[in-house]
Structures are given as structure tokens and as C-alpha cells.
Amino acid sequence: MYLSCSGFRCYEHCPFQYWHRYINKTVLAVPDNRLNTIFGSTVGVLFERFYVERMWQRPKTVAQELRDLVEVTVERVIAKECRKGGRVDFTEPGSMYSSREDLVRDVQEVVGRGLLSIKHHRLLGSSVGAEVVLDHRKGGHLLGGRADFIMDLKQGGSTLSAIIDGKGTKYRERYTKDLQLLWYAMLYREAHGRCPGRLGYLYWRCAPDKALDWIPFTESQVDNLLEAVLSKAGRIEADKCSLDSLPGQHERAAARDQLFFPTPGAECTFCAYRSLCEVGGKYMTAAKADVKVDFGVEEVLGV
């Protein structure tokens, strides 16, 4: 089976959500509003072009060239999200932007700051890759990953390989214990026989001197992650096979509730399938009323 970092993380948070998103591929009556993802996707596409096309070597002002690309890139990113079954609605309450023009202006501003961050931290070199595919087969499974940037950096008298992931958020504390970079390190080691030298998050919105966080990690953390990933992949595959082997729709639905049960929590707020989840609905209602509710196994499974 195929398992990405987002899929692994989704299953860890809520097997019910994983089943709808990755196994059943449930089509929602009202598609999920993807507006709040457009900024990050657009900035990612622009800086992918910056590195792939080695734009810093061109005579024209790079900052202006990237800004000129923003509007058409936004259009393409929006179109891609709609083709994937989502929607982009600027009028929905809680949206980051009230208009396409606001979104374009924000991206244009951040592009200039991002270039200054790249210059400040010297994130350029002869060996730079963007949107690097790290897919690797292991234990009968295909583990997937696509790193934003992989580059060789000079440190002292040596050269270190670095994997860097760009982030459009201002809330960097969310990523202090995130496993995304560790996932990339795991796949990189499988491909190259060694871990990368450094892992870092680059925050496009932050001031250039504060935009880069190097994330410490150890070889044993990579070992532990690989073990956990293979274990979870095996379990997901076995549970899916168990469902597929059942003869009737009623039997499969009952087994699904046992194998891919909902685990309500803070992630419910952002779940596209919350309208289909009774347990998640109860959790969110209780949370809004500031009522403490214990959703144990009995409550989740209805027993």
C-alpha cells in the first residue's frame, strides 16, 4: 500500500477520517473550501520555480519577476484544487481572504521577504533540488514523500545535505515537534544510505533573520519512525483487507466502525468529514459549551 506523511498523520489522529479520505475517497455533498491552503501552495510553486529555473542567475530583478508570476500562479493553484474536488470561496466566514486581490497582494509581499530570507541564510548553491520526490518501497509498502527543497550547504570546511520545508504560517510553534521533516529524513536515508546533515523549516512570513529553524534529530528517531510507519501500514492494509472480504454492505459498515473508528479532538475543527461523524459532532458541541466529555472506546463504538 501507499502511505504518505499526511496519511500516516491522519490515521494517527483519526482512523475514521483516514478511511473517508484515503480508502473510501468519500465525495462530500458540499466540497471542502480550500481557500486557506491557496497561499501556501502558491508560495511553494513560486519558490520551486525560483530554484528549478535558477532564477537568481538572471539579469532581471528576481523579486519583480516572481511578483509578476503571482496572479497567474494563484489562478492555476485554484484551478488545481477545484479539479481535485475542492472549492475556493472567498465569501465563507472564517476565510483568510475576502477577495482574490487580497490574496495576490499578500503573496507578492511575502515573495520579497522570502528572497531576503534565502539570501540571509545563504540557501543557494550548485546542488539544489525543489519538489524532490523521495518515494521508496519498504516492507512491501510504498512510502511517499516530496520534499520542498534539498540542497548542499557549506558549513565550515565541509558540505552538508539539508532538507528544508517552506511554511506559510506565522505560528511556527506548531512545528516544533512535527514529524514531516523526520519523515523526509527517513526516506532520504533509505535512498542514500545515510541521513541528511540538517533539517529545517523556512517560514516565509517571518523576518529574514528569524525565518529559519534548524530541527535537531537523531538516527534513533529515524529508526523509531520507520518501525512505527511499517507497523501502521501493515495494520491499515490488514484492516482494509478484512473489510473487503465481508460479503454485505451492512457487515462492512459495522466492521468499519470497529476498525476505523473516530477519535475526536482538536483536529475535528479542520476535518472535511465532520458532517458525517456523529461522535465528532458531539465533541465539537461539548467543546463549544465548555463541557468536559469523556469519549472512551465505549462512546466511540456505541457499545
Secondary structure, DSSP 8 states (H G I E B T S, - for coil): -EEEHHHHHHHHH-HHHHIIIIIS----SS--B-HHHHHHHHHHHHHHHHHHTTGGGSSS-HHHHHHHHHHHHHHHHHHHHHHTT-B--TTSTT-S-SSHHHHHHHHHHHHHHHHHHHHHTT---SSEEEEEE--EEETTEEEE-EEEEEEEEEETTEEEEEEEEEE--S-GGGGTT-SHHHHHHHHHHHHHSS--SEEEEEETTS-GGGSEEE----HHHHHHHHHHHHHHHHHHHHHHHHHHT-SSHHHHHHHHHHHS----SGGGGG-TTGGG-HHHHHHHHHHHTT------HHHHHT-
